[in-house]
Amino acid sequence: MTLTLSASNPYVQELNVRGAVDGERWAFRGVARRLDVAAILQRLDAERQGKLGSLRNARGQTSFDFEVADDPTAPDGVRFRVDGELSRGAVASPLLKFPLSDVEIRYSAT
């Protein structure tokens, strides 16, 4: 079975996901554009927000491409890749004399 999802809302300009499920095997890939970081972090439960410390107040927009699939050889049974960038980032913390602003970051995770 092939699945396709396209969406947008006030927190993400564009979200496209495409994937397939075939018995016990599955794989998805997609893209998110201009995701509002602050809006997402504010919606985390208190436990997860607490783990973020000062970063729970981070702001900015992120865009990323991703792939995720089942992989019986992976430690958790899942293989993933995320490549993205954060723009217009900002964070304030009692540990910083001044807030950081205009932060631009490129990131990748596997």
C-alpha positions, 0 to 999 in steps of 0.5 A, a space after each residue: 500500500 502506498 501512502 501520500 500526505 500533503 498538509 500545511 497549517 499556521 505552524 508549517 508552510 508545507 509538509 509532504 510525506 510519501 511512503 509504502 507499507 508492505 506486510 511488515 516492511 515500511 518506509 517513508 520519506 518527506 519534507 517539511 518547510 518553514 516549521 515554527 520551532 517555538 509552536 512545536 516546543 510549546 506543545 511538548 508535555 511538561 516532562 519533555 519540556 523540562 529535559 530541554 532546559 533553556 532550549 524550550 524557549 527557542 524560536 526560529 523556523 526549520 526546514 528538513 528532508 527525512 527518510 525513515 524505514 524499518 530495518 531489522 539490523 538496526 539497534 531499534 529496528 528503525 533506520 532514519 536520516 534527517 537533513 535540515 536547517 534552522 533559520 531566524 533562530 533565537 534563544 534566551 537563557 539565564 546562562 547567557 549574558 545576552 540572548 542569541 539571535 539570528 542563529 542559522 544552523 545546518 543539521 544532519 542526523 542518522 
